[in-house]
Amino acid sequence: MVLMGIGNFLTAGIGTVMITEEFHPLLRRVGWPVRFLIEDCLDAAVAFLLGYFVFFKLKTRSAKCIWTVGAGMFLWRAIHVWVVRDYENIADCFTPCFGVASSLWPSGSVLETCTYTIILIRTVFYSLGAFCSSRFGLERGADRLVRGPIP
């Protein structure tokens, strides 16, 4: 169970990067705020599809719970940034990660914060894909065709 959870987390985090890297040449000439938004949407879509198909093939329960790891990492980073940098409002340190232009862009601390944000996005959409596969998967429709309309 633990190994499957680690495998699902690595698939959500690293597998998504391996697939989305193929689309980066298309985004070379796009400016930073728009490029960041497009990359986030692409990561979310790929993570959703990976979660859907991995759950469809392996039926691991941990795939639906991977979002908790991403949320934990995000929360840990938020608390760390809030305590170390002493922001008045916790949202102030994450605004550049949601497409808001900043004079700090692209500094090291902002990019590090965005790294934690993208892990949250990937894990949430991976789990959402696994959840949708468990509820609305293709296999359920195939079973209905074999059994017929009357249970």
C-alpha positions in Angstrom: 0.0 0.0 0.0 2.8 2.4 0.9 4.8 1.6 -2.3 1.7 2.2 -4.4 1.2 5.6 -2.7 4.8 6.5 -3.4 4.4 5.3 -7.0 1.3 7.4 -7.4 2.9 10.5 -6.0 5.9 10.1 -8.3 3.6 9.6 -11.2 1.7 12.7 -10.3 4.8 14.8 -9.8 7.4 13.5 -12.2 5.2 11.7 -14.8 3.4 15.0 -15.4 6.6 16.8 -16.0 7.9 14.2 -18.5 4.8 14.6 -20.6 4.4 18.4 -20.4 8.1 19.0 -21.3 7.1 18.0 -24.8 4.9 21.1 -25.1 7.5 23.6 -23.9 8.9 24.5 -27.3 5.4 25.7 -28.2 5.5 28.1 -25.3 8.9 29.7 -25.8 7.6 33.0 -27.2 4.8 33.5 -24.7 5.3 36.1 -21.9 5.7 35.0 -18.2 2.3 35.6 -16.7 0.5 33.9 -19.7 3.1 31.2 -20.0 2.7 30.3 -16.3 -1.0 30.1 -16.6 -0.8 27.9 -19.7 1.7 25.6 -18.0 -0.5 25.2 -14.9 -3.5 24.3 -17.0 -1.5 21.8 -19.0 -0.1 20.3 -15.8 -3.6 20.0 -14.4 -5.0 18.3 -17.6 -2.1 15.9 -17.9 -2.2 15.0 -14.2 -6.0 14.4 -14.4 -5.5 12.0 -17.4 -2.7 10.2 -15.7 -4.7 9.7 -12.5 -7.7 8.5 -14.6 -5.8 5.9 -16.6 -3.6 4.7 -13.7 -6.6 4.1 -11.6 -8.4 2.5 -14.5 -5.5 0.0 -14.9 -4.3 -0.6 -11.4 -7.4 0.2 -9.1 -5.2 1.5 -6.3 -7.1 3.3 -3.5 -4.0 5.5 -2.8 -4.4 7.3 -6.1 -7.6 9.0 -4.8 -5.7 10.2 -1.7 -2.5 11.6 -3.2 -3.9 15.1 -3.0 -3.3 15.0 0.8 0.4 14.8 0.2 0.4 17.8 -2.1 -1.8 19.8 0.3 0.6 18.9 3.2 3.6 20.1 1.2 1.8 23.3 0.3 0.7 23.9 3.8 4.2 23.2 5.2 5.6 25.8 2.7 3.0 28.3 3.6 3.7 28.1 7.3 7.4 28.2 6.7 7.2 31.3 4.4 4.7 33.0 6.8 7.0 32.4 9.9 10.3 33.2 8.2 9.3 36.2 6.1 6.8 37.5 8.6 4.0 38.5 6.1 1.0 40.2 7.4 -1.3 38.2 5.1 -0.4 34.6 4.1 -1.9 35.2 0.6 0.7 37.9 -0.1 3.5 35.3 -0.5 1.5 33.2 -3.0 0.0 35.8 -5.3 2.8 35.5 -7.9 2.0 31.8 -8.3 -1.5 32.5 -9.4 -0.6 34.7 -12.4 -0.4 38.0 -10.6 2.6 39.9 -12.0 5.1 41.0 -9.4 8.3 43.0 -9.2 9.9 39.9 -7.6 9.2 37.8 -10.7 11.0 35.4 -11.3 13.1 35.5 -8.1 14.4 32.4 -6.4 11.9 32.5 -3.5 8.9 33.1 -5.8 9.9 30.1 -8.0 10.4 27.9 -5.0 7.0 28.9 -3.7 5.5 28.1 -7.2 7.2 24.7 -7.1 5.1 23.8 -4.1 2.0 25.3 -5.7 2.4 23.2 -8.8 2.9 20.0 -6.8 -0.5 20.8 -5.1 -2.1 21.3 -8.5 -0.7 18.1 -9.9 -1.6 15.9 -6.9 -5.2 17.4 -6.7 -5.9 16.8 -10.4 -4.3 13.4 -10.3 -6.6 12.4 -7.4 -9.6 14.0 -9.2 -8.8 11.9 -12.3 -8.6 8.7 -10.2 -11.9 9.6 -8.4 -13.6 10.2 -11.8 -12.3 6.9 -13.1 -13.7 5.1 -10.0 -17.1 6.7 -10.4 -17.6 7.2 -14.1 -14.9 4.9 -15.6 -15.2 3.1 -18.9 -15.3 -0.3 -17.2 -18.6 0.5 -15.5 -20.2 1.2 -18.8 -18.8 -2.0 -20.3 -20.2 -4.0 -17.4 -23.6 -2.6 -18.0 -23.5 -3.6 -21.7 -22.6 -7.1 -20.8 -25.2 -7.5 -18.0 -27.9 -5.6 -19.9 -30.1 -2.7 -18.7 -31.8 -4.6 -15.9 -29.7 -5.4 -12.9 
